[in-house]
Structure formats: structure tokens, C-alpha cells
Amino acid sequence: MSIKLDSRIPEGDIHEKWKNHKDHMRLVAPNNRGKIDVIIIGTGLAGGAAAASLAEMGYNVKAFCYQDSPRRAHSIAAQGGINAAKNYQNDGDSVYRLFYDTIKGGDYRAREANVYRLAEVSGSIIDQCVAQGVPFAREYGGLLDNRSFGGTQVQRTFYAAGQTGQQLLLGAYSAMNRQIGKGRLQMFNRHEMLELVVVDGKARGIIARDLVTGEIQRHSAHAVVIASGGYGNVFFLSTNAMGSNGTSVWKIHKKGAAFANPCFTQIHPTCIPVHGDQQSKLTLMSESLRNDGRIWVPKKKEDAEAVRAGKLKPTDIAEEDRDYYLERRYPAFGNLVPRDVASRAAKERCDAGFGIENNATGEGVYLDFSASFVKYGKEKANELDIHNPSQEEIIKLGKKVVEEKYGNLFTMYEKITGDNPYETPMKIYPAVHYTMGGVWVDYNLMSSIPGCFVTGEANFSDHGANRLGASALMQGLADGYFVLPYTIADYLADDIRTGTISTDTPEFEEAEKQVNERIQHFLTNKGSKTVDYFHKKLGRVMWNKVGMARDAEGLKEAIKEIEEIRKEFWRDVKVPGSDKTINMELEKAGRVADFLELGQLMAIDALNRNESCGGHFRTEYQTEEGETLRDDEQYSYVAAWEYNGEDINQEILHKEDLNYKYIKIAARNYK
Ligand SMILES: Cc1cc2nc3c(=O)[nH]c(=O)nc-3n(C[C@H](O)[C@H](O)[C@H](O)COP(=O)(O)OP(=O)(O)OC[C@H]3O[C@@H](n4cnc5c(N)ncnc54)[C@H](O)[C@@H]3O)c2cc1C
């Protein structure tokens, strides 16, 4: 065992930890920052924020992304909003409450100190983004507007219609551009990191491939920041952008970075259900819709069957024959229970035969806005002094209000499904969405490889076993704008005299050789099956046996099956074309090769955790009411895995104990 986990959580009261830590970390003086190079992999919100901030501070930054522009990073897809404890609504929000909700939402499997810091800096994120010109929605008085997300009883989610991620990314991108213009930030679009280079135990560079020319390049730096997003696409079908992958995180794992809680995957309850097997992506309908949409299935099985057979429309089912199962089971939170709870409840109803969708598995439930049309319509009629409006008028007015809030989401739904959600309820079903697991990092966001930092969805740190909505954007931006700029300086203070790191060394040569050998293997293998064939096969095992519900037997089977798929992949994959041009099959081959190892580790981690918590639901461990049953005695730890050679079964488990001093651990209850 070579890895020693040291979380480096500062001493002292939780309210003071971050402040004291900042006061005592080492600094790099402005006149020395130009002597230091930093590589950032990823220019989504986490990497873009870090790139802009570090370049603004005066470091030489090289940023990489595989898209043709940072503006296309997957963060652009975020719809619903970003949390912050500003308490504009006077509804009792505070830093502590955001901290508390996040720890509870994560089913008590997140690190207290990190989460408190996140809540603490959340307010500054909003200020910074407003200053950048991000057009957050505003209420009548001019203050920023807020809405609710699952797992909270306050309104703390800031939003820009249904395009929050896009607007935030444009803010970060313009901050980056300022520095690109000055020459402090060099942008490498359409470049993919394929190896980390470690020299004397420290991260000192990367090997990247220019995806357009195929050129293999060496880039050196004093520190490397990985902000490469999540690995949900290991399931093949997910809400993630199709290019999202786990290559960077897996590559650094193989070079010594512990991988934490790989099995913690978030399944989002409101996606458009799967149709057919030619689909390669699932579309998310934002959680914000649960503010105004009510979720239901028919109460009677025969109605559900008739709906699936196309003989009955949802609008024909009387109010008393509808089962608003979330409101029934969880009266306190209703439709705004956290995602894991809502997802499992939908699965339970569909497994019991009440699903409404006419797909292979009959899986789907309704998200219905009709009650909101009436509620908002009445309010609007009053506002407009319309007396005794007809029901028709009310509904028309209400639809307008809903359109203002979520219009682009409704249009997107109609474009994809052909159904008009103003006239008929949306059909939704859970899908893989976000990975709470990721590279283990200490309080300074440094992995177990010195000089290799990991931020945003790529690290494991802040969400525990389940992420509450609107918290990923908050974490990515907190990491990039407000945490890393401090903590990386503490590390880089040792490097002001090091000088430029040479790329002409055996370490770079060896890493480049590994990359070239792999590419050549793919191109000369001449197998008979496409990369997608293997990815789909992996995805099926992952969804069926490592998905929304897992058990020991299924997980053991999955571990073996994934190993078999991997062997077959290396034997029989076919990658056409050359390495000297754009070759998307070649790109995918490398990514799927890494997913095949990571997927196996996810199953191993899920098998190791003999409890249910958050998104990790082991059917053997549930209460009589079907809720998660944690085992805090045995499993209140972060599972951090150390790579130990090609046989993934040999990975070594390290444990970081989780201690809750400021929050009383309890069974999670949303009733
Ligand atoms: C449909 C959808 C809606 C969402 N809505 C919300 C929401 O409303 N609120 C919320 O808080 N969260 C939301 N999320 C989650 C949130 O969007 C993501 O968790 C977050 O944007 C991730 O940001 P990131 O910067 O960590 O990674 P990303 O935005 O995924 O960026 C990854 C970057 O890494 C680069 N990269 C990856 N691998 C390599 C490599 N090998 N070499 C070079 N570059 C590489 C990519 O090019 C990209 O620039 C949503 C997610 C989805 C899928």
C-alpha cells in the first residue's frame, strides 16, 4: 500500500476553518506567478472558472478541452439553477442550513468541512457572476429571484430561465477570453489529455492528442488541474453530453490518485423515458419543473394498462383516480423530495405495474402542470383585475405564467416527443445523471498525487451519496473561483525557483510511448465489432446490475461480465481510419477502454458497501417502507481505491472516516 490519505482538514471550529486556513496558507507573490505554469484539463464551469482566476492572478495557464470551444463544455446543459445561501426570501435560509441540507441530502456520506466551506462561499459565487453580467432572473423589486429544488424547504436556487449553465459558462468564458487576449491563458481546443506525466512523485505535465491533426504533444507545468467532469456515460445512456468521459480521472487514478466512492451515481427522476435501442443519449427535464409539476400515475392498474395501450389519455383519468405518490408518501416535501427518493418511488410504481409509457418496459410516470395553470391563472386574473374569469381564461393566463418560467423546457419536450406539455402531462422516468464519486482530494482539492488537483464533478468531495439539485454548479464554481486559487498557491510556493519543466525527459517519453502504443493497438487490431457495440453492452450490465437498485448477487455477476466484455473488447474491437486526422471512433475507443475498467471498480465499490445510502441502493438494506437503510457503524467512510495493476479486482481499499461534529446524524426523513 503506497497511498496515505491525509485529508488535511484544518483544526478549529467549523465556522472558522476556511478563514483560518486562508490566513495561514503560503502565497505566491504577484511578481513570481509569471514563473509558474499550470495546466487545466477541462473548461466547463469548474475548469473555466479556475483558468480565468489563475490567469487573472498572473500564472501562465494552459487550458485543454476536447470540444471546439470552451463554450461547448457539458456545463452548458445545466438548466435549473445554482444554489446559494443568500436568504433573499426571508424564509430562514442561512449558511448553516445550506450546509445541513447538503449533508443530509448526501445521506451523511460527505465531508463536513468541505460542505461547510461550500455553503460559506456560495454567496460570493452569485455576486461574482452578477458582476460578470450573468442574467439571473429577478423579481419585481429588482432582487434576484429564487426557486426551490428537491430536499430543501427554502427557496435558494438562482436561475436564468432554463439556461443557467449556459449563462454561467458564458460568464466564465468571457473572463477566460480577457486572459486569452492578454496571452496569459493559452487555449487548446480539440485537444484530449491522454496521460499524466509524473516526475519525482509530482504531477509535472500531460500527453495530449490534437484531435484534428492527430499530433501527440507533450505539455509540462508545475501543477495539473483536472476539471474533466463526470463519468455517468459509463452507463452508455445518460443525460450527460455524449462526449463526457472518464479518461482523465482514470488516467490519473492509474498513476496514483485514489478514486473515491466510485459507485455513488445519481439517478435523476425527470428525464424523457427511453425509446428504442438506437438512442445514445437521454434528455433531462429540469428538476425546477417539480416546483410546479405534480407527479402521478393511475391509481388503477387497468387504467395504466389502457394508457400504455393507447386506449386512454391521461387527461381522461379523473382526479380521484390519480395517485400522486410522492405527495402521498412524503407529505412534508411532496414533489420536492431529493432525487434519489423520487427516482426510487417512480421505479417502485412502475415495477408494481402502474407505469404509463408505451416503451419496452412500460416505464414512465406523469409530470403534470394542470394544477399550476389554474393556480397561476387565478393569481394573474386578480393582478389584471379580471373579475369572474371563466375556467378557460384562467388556464390560458396560467399557461402564460408557466411559459415565462419554463418555456424553453416545454418547447424542448415537444420537439423531442411530439406531445404538447401545455395540453397533456409530460412523461418522465429516472436516468443516470451525475457521479458523486470521483478522484479523492484533500481539503485543498489535491489528489493523492502531489501537484495534481481535481475540481468540479471530477472530484468526490462535496455531495456524499446523493447530490441535491443546483449544487453541482455551485461546487464547480466554488472550486474554480474561490477555493483552488488559494490552495494551489500553497502548493506552488515551493516552485518559484524551479524554472520551466523540461518535456525532454524519460518520464515524458514513457508516457508518450504508452499513448502511441494504445492508439496503434486500436488501429491495427482489425476486430469485428464497433466501439459502440461494447459500450452498449457495458451500459446494459451497468444499468441492470449496478443501476438504481443493486444486490450482492447481481454485483458479483456484473464484475465478472464487465471483465469478460473488456477482454472481448481488446480482442475484437474494430477502429477504422487513421490517427492523422479527425477520427471519432479512435477517440471513443480510448474512452470506452477506460469505462470498462472504471465500471468494474464501480461494481466492486457497490458490493463492498453493505448498506443503502443516497443513490447507492442495495435492495438487501432497506426499511419496511422501502427507504434506504444506512449502516453508520460500519460504513461512515469515504471508500478510496488505489490502483494495483491491470486486474481491477486487486484494487486496494483505503478508508477516510467521516466524523460529524456539527450535524446530528439521523435517519433521512422527508415525510
Ligand atoms: C442536462 C443536465 C442538466 C443539469 N442541470 C444542472 C443544474 O440545473 N444545476 C446544477 O447545479 N447542476 C446541473 N447539472 C450538473 C452540472 O451541469 C455538472 O455537474 C457540471 O456542469 C459539471 O461541470 P464541470 O466543470 O465539472 O465539468 P464539465 O462541464 O462536464 O466540463 C468538462 C470539461 O472537461 C473537458 N475534458 C474532459 N475530458 C478531457 C480530456 N481527456 N482532455 C481534455 N479535456 C477534457 C471537456 O472538454 C470539458 O471542457 C446538470 C447536468 C446535466 C447533464
The ligand as an SDF file (V2000), in Angstrom:
LIG
                    3D

 53 58  0  0  0  0  0  0  0  0999 V2000
  -28.8030   18.0100  -18.5540 C   0  0  0  0  0  0  0  0  0  0  0  0
  -28.1360   18.4350  -17.2950 C   0  0  0  0  0  0  0  0  0  0  0  0
  -28.6630   19.4540  -16.5250 C   0  0  0  0  0  0  0  0  0  0  0  0
  -28.0410   19.8530  -15.3590 C   0  0  0  0  0  0  0  0  0  0  0  0
  -28.6040   20.8690  -14.6310 N   0  0  0  0  0  0  0  0  0  0  0  0
  -27.9690   21.2920  -13.5130 C   0  0  0  0  0  0  0  0  0  0  0  0
  -28.4980   22.3790  -12.7650 C   0  0  0  0  0  0  0  0  0  0  0  0
  -29.5210   22.9540  -13.0950 O   0  0  0  0  0  0  0  0  0  0  0  0
  -27.8180   22.7750  -11.6610 N   0  0  0  0  0  0  0  0  0  0  0  0
  -26.6720   22.1650  -11.2600 C   0  0  0  0  0  0  0  0  0  0  0  0
  -26.0960   22.5800  -10.2410 O   0  0  0  0  0  0  0  0  0  0  0  0
  -26.1460   21.1440  -11.9640 N   0  0  0  0  0  0  0  0  0  0  0  0
  -26.7520   20.6980  -13.0830 C   0  0  0  0  0  0  0  0  0  0  0  0
  -26.2200   19.6580  -13.7870 N   0  0  0  0  0  0  0  0  0  0  0  0
  -24.9100   19.1140  -13.3910 C   0  0  0  0  0  0  0  0  0  0  0  0
  -23.8120   20.0680  -13.8560 C   0  0  0  0  0  0  0  0  0  0  0  0
  -24.1530   20.5900  -15.1190 O   0  0  0  0  0  0  0  0  0  0  0  0
  -22.4620   19.3850  -13.9840 C   0  0  0  0  0  0  0  0  0  0  0  0
  -22.1930   18.6210  -12.8600 O   0  0  0  0  0  0  0  0  0  0  0  0
  -21.3680   20.4400  -14.0950 C   0  0  0  0  0  0  0  0  0  0  0  0
  -21.6710   21.3320  -15.1500 O   0  0  0  0  0  0  0  0  0  0  0  0
  -20.0160   19.8060  -14.3260 C   0  0  0  0  0  0  0  0  0  0  0  0
  -19.0880   20.8400  -14.5260 O   0  0  0  0  0  0  0  0  0  0  0  0
  -17.5550   20.5170  -14.6690 P   0  0  0  0  0  0  0  0  0  0  0  0
  -16.8880   21.8250  -14.9530 O   0  0  0  0  0  0  0  0  0  0  0  0
  -17.0890   19.7270  -13.5070 O   0  0  0  0  0  0  0  0  0  0  0  0
  -17.4520   19.5720  -15.9550 O   0  0  0  0  0  0  0  0  0  0  0  0
  -17.9770   19.7550  -17.4920 P   0  0  0  0  0  0  0  0  0  0  0  0
  -18.8440   20.9420  -17.6910 O   0  0  0  0  0  0  0  0  0  0  0  0
  -18.5010   18.4110  -17.8650 O   0  0  0  0  0  0  0  0  0  0  0  0
  -16.6700   20.0240  -18.2650 O   0  0  0  0  0  0  0  0  0  0  0  0
  -15.7160   19.0330  -18.5330 C   0  0  0  0  0  0  0  0  0  0  0  0
  -14.6010   19.6510  -19.3260 C   0  0  0  0  0  0  0  0  0  0  0  0
  -13.5190   18.7330  -19.3870 O   0  0  0  0  0  0  0  0  0  0  0  0
  -13.0690   18.6100  -20.7150 C   0  0  0  0  0  0  0  0  0  0  0  0
  -12.4620   17.2770  -20.8200 N   0  0  0  0  0  0  0  0  0  0  0  0
  -12.9350   16.0980  -20.3550 C   0  0  0  0  0  0  0  0  0  0  0  0
  -12.0480   15.1320  -20.5840 N   0  0  0  0  0  0  0  0  0  0  0  0
  -10.9900   15.7060  -21.2000 C   0  0  0  0  0  0  0  0  0  0  0  0
   -9.7510   15.2180  -21.6820 C   0  0  0  0  0  0  0  0  0  0  0  0
   -9.3950   13.9440  -21.5400 N   0  0  0  0  0  0  0  0  0  0  0  0
   -8.9180   16.0930  -22.2850 N   0  0  0  0  0  0  0  0  0  0  0  0
   -9.2340   17.4080  -22.4200 C   0  0  0  0  0  0  0  0  0  0  0  0
  -10.3860   17.9190  -21.9470 N   0  0  0  0  0  0  0  0  0  0  0  0
  -11.2470   17.0720  -21.3550 C   0  0  0  0  0  0  0  0  0  0  0  0
  -14.2770   18.8470  -21.5750 C   0  0  0  0  0  0  0  0  0  0  0  0
  -13.8730   19.2330  -22.8450 O   0  0  0  0  0  0  0  0  0  0  0  0
  -14.9490   19.9710  -20.7740 C   0  0  0  0  0  0  0  0  0  0  0  0
  -14.3540   21.2000  -21.0970 O   0  0  0  0  0  0  0  0  0  0  0  0
  -26.8500   19.2310  -14.9490 C   0  0  0  0  0  0  0  0  0  0  0  0
  -26.3120   18.2100  -15.7080 C   0  0  0  0  0  0  0  0  0  0  0  0
  -26.9660   17.7830  -16.8490 C   0  0  0  0  0  0  0  0  0  0  0  0
  -26.4280   16.6100  -17.5780 C   0  0  0  0  0  0  0  0  0  0  0  0
  1  2  1  0
  2  3  1  0
  2 52  2  0
  3  4  2  0
  4  5  1  0
  4 50  1  0
  5  6  2  0
  6  7  1  0
  6 13  1  0
  7  8  2  0
  7  9  1  0
  9 10  1  0
 10 11  2  0
 10 12  1  0
 12 13  2  0
 13 14  1  0
 14 15  1  0
 14 50  1  0
 15 16  1  0
 16 17  1  0
 16 18  1  0
 18 19  1  0
 18 20  1  0
 20 21  1  0
 20 22  1  0
 22 23  1  0
 23 24  1  0
 24 25  2  0
 24 26  1  0
 24 27  1  0
 27 28  1  0
 28 29  2  0
 28 30  1  0
 28 31  1  0
 31 32  1  0
 32 33  1  0
 33 34  1  0
 33 48  1  0
 34 35  1  0
 35 36  1  0
 35 46  1  0
 36 37  1  0
 36 45  1  0
 37 38  2  0
 38 39  1  0
 39 40  1  0
 39 45  2  0
 40 41  1  0
 40 42  2  0
 42 43  1  0
 43 44  2  0
 44 45  1  0
 46 47  1  0
 46 48  1  0
 48 49  1  0
 50 51  2  0
 51 52  1  0
 52 53  1  0
M  END
$$$$
